[in-house]
Amino acid sequence: MTAFADGEINVENLTILCELRSVNHRYSDVSVKLPERLRFVEADVRRLIGDKLKRGKIECGLSYKKHPSAQSFNINPETVQKLLAATTEIETHMANPRPFSALDVLMFPGVQQDSETDRDELRDKIITLLNHTLDKMLDTRAREGAQLAGLLADRCEKIGQLVDAANLRMPEVLNNLRTKLIARVTELVAEPNFDRLEQELALMAQKLDVAEELDRLQTHVTEVTRALKQAEPIGRRLDFLMQEMNREANTLGSKSSDRDMTQISIDLKVLIEQMREQIQNIE
């Protein structure tokens, strides 16, 4: 979701400038910075950004500059008259009257006023500019998203390979456990009850069985692969899937009594964490 785009458009004697920045964020957080003259379009700007960007911390800045050829002094006569009347009254209280110069009057707040620009035309131009800038940002994010999709698909493939390796390893793990326990019991008991021992082994194997965890991991991998092909926001869904995959990998590790299975669990968690970090950049 990290991206930047800018653009500008001319309207009458002004050039309107737009800058958009987005960084990673779990939800949508839109911040808009506008000069007072453009404050009337804030609601339209927020609505348009919200329609096109569903996730990320987004900063939108709009500003304007006057064309050099349009520089002029537009005087507010009413303000000037009030200022001069106030000056006359103040001078009556001064021992040595010092009347303001014309330049002093010109610098007083409110004396100069901007020429009015048609608001409807200005709004239409700003929306056109914002749409264009948003499209540029979306193009940038789409290119980065395509690269991330490739990386995530590669890690999904590796997770699938680890799940297959765990499934192949599990029967041998249970058989090794059975052999070790029988040998140990035989050493300790002169005449072991093998029927009872088989029952205990069956219960232990049930507790150590990770078939369900491996099946769910494979299901989540399939869902991630499917989601990556969708043309809609999938970031939050992928966040949830990463949580579930990490839960299954942790359970696999906690049930493991075999070095190879423990290593598979660790490798799974490393891959899932790498994916989780990359998913923060996906809307």
Summary of the structure (lengths in Angstrom):
residues: 283
radius of gyration: 34.9
end to end distance: 6.3
largest distance: 124.0
contacts: 787
relative contact order: 0.12
helix: 65%
strand: 13%
